[in-house]
Amino acid sequence: MKIILKFIIRNLLCILSFFISQKNIIIIGGPDNRRYGGNVKYLYEFLSENTSYEVFWLTESEDIMKHLQSKNLRYLTNKNYLKKIITTLKCKYVIDSGTNFYNPFNYVSRMKKIIKITTMHGSGPKLTLGGNKEEQRRVLNLFDTVCFCTDYAKNKIGIDEFCLNKNIGKVFGQPKHDILRDSNYVDSIYLKRTWSNKIFNKQPNEKYHVIYYCPTWRDKNMSLPLEQLNNFTFEKFNDFLESNNIHLLYTEHILSNFSKINAQYTNIKQVTLKDYSLLDNLELLMESDMMITDYSTLSSDYSILKKPQLFIITDIEEINSKKGFIEDPVALMPGAIITEYKDLCKYIKKYIHNPDLYSNDYKDKLSVLKKKYIGPETQNSRQMITNYILSR
C-alpha cells in the first residue's frame, strides 16, 4: 500500500511541477531537522541578510521555530506540509551540510533542475561519511556542487576517494570558518560563555577553565576513549579538574553509542546535542580553553583558534580498518597523543594556562593542517558561495 501511495504522490508531484515555475528560493537543512548549527546555519543567516532570495530553514523543533520567528527568518516544517511541498517545487537551490540532503522529490529535481549544494560538515583526513564507500560515492555524486576548503582536499577527498566529477568540487571553504576567523566575535562568545555557564551553573564573569571533549562517533557500543586510558577513573579526574578550577564538557555525537557519564561529577558534564536544539558546538569551541578529541574534523576548526588540543586515539587500528583515513591522521594531529592518565593531567596543566607555548610547540603541524584542509585566512566562504549562487 505504501509503495502504491508513494507512486501516486510521486507522479502527482511530477505533474504539478510543470505548472509551478521556479522562484528565487533556497531551502537549507541541517543533519536531522532538529538542530540549528554548523556550516549551514551561518550560510543560512548570511544568505537571508545579504540576498533578495527567500531562504528557508528546515526544522521540526519548536525551539528553533521560535528562535527563527524572533529574528524574522523563514522556515519550513511538516506542520505546514502543503507550504513545504509547494515551496520545494518552487525552489532553485537546496543546501545541506552532509550527504543526506533534503531532496524528497528527486524525480522533480531532475526534471526542474533544482541545484543541490553540500557545504560538507567538516574538513580533515578522516573519511567523514558514514556507511559503505560505494554508497558514499553514489550519494555524493548526486550533488551539483560539493564544497571543499582547499584544492588539496578537493583532489584528495573529492576526486581520488569519491570519484567526483571535476566540475562538482568547488574550493569555497566552510562558512563556520568565517566565524572562527572573526577574532572580535570569538572573544565576545568566550567572555559571555552562555552555554558553559548554563551547563555548569556558573555566574556571569565567573572565572574558570573549560575543556571541550568531543570524540567522533563509533558504530558500536563502547566506553569513552577517555575511560580507556591506563589508570583512568572519573573520580580521580574530577578531583584533578576541581583542584585546578577546570571543567570538562562532553557533547555526545548524535550517532555515537558511548557509555554515559554519571551526572554526580561536579566538574564533568555530558550534554546530548539533540536535547539542546539551539546549541551549536561551534560556540563550545569558542567558549573553551582546550579541546580533547581523536579523529574528529573539529580538530581542523579548533586549529583556527590556535588553542591547545590533546588526542586520545586508543582504537586507531580498528577505525582505520573499518572506515579508513585519507592519509595518516597522526601526522596531522596538532597536539600530544595521550595514552596514560598521568600524561593527560600533565599536558592539561602544561598548556591550558599557556596557549602560546602550545602554538609554538605545534606550529609545524598547525601549518600543514591549514595548508591541506583549512585554507587561507582571507578565505570568505559565505561570500564565495553567495556569489556562486547569484552568478548562475
Secondary structure, DSSP 8 states (H G I E B T S, - for coil): -HHHHHHHHHHHHHHHHTTS---SEEEE--SSSS---HHHHHHHHHHHHHSSSEEEEE---HHHHHHHHHTT-EEE-GGGHHHHHHHHHH-SEEEESSSS-S-TTHHHHHHHT-EEEE--S--SSB--S-S-HHHHHHHHTT-SEEEESSHHHIIIIIIIIT---TTTEEE---HHHHHHT-HHHHHHHHHH-HHHHHHHT--TT---EEEEE-----SS-B--GGGGSBT--HHHHHHHHHHTTEEEEEEE-TT--B----TT-SSEEEEEGGG-TT--HHHHHHH-SEEEESS-THHHHHHHHT--EEE--TTHHHHHHHT-BSS-SGGG--SEE--BHHHHHHHHHHHTT-HHHHHHHTHHHHHHHIIIII--TT--HHHHHHHHHHH-
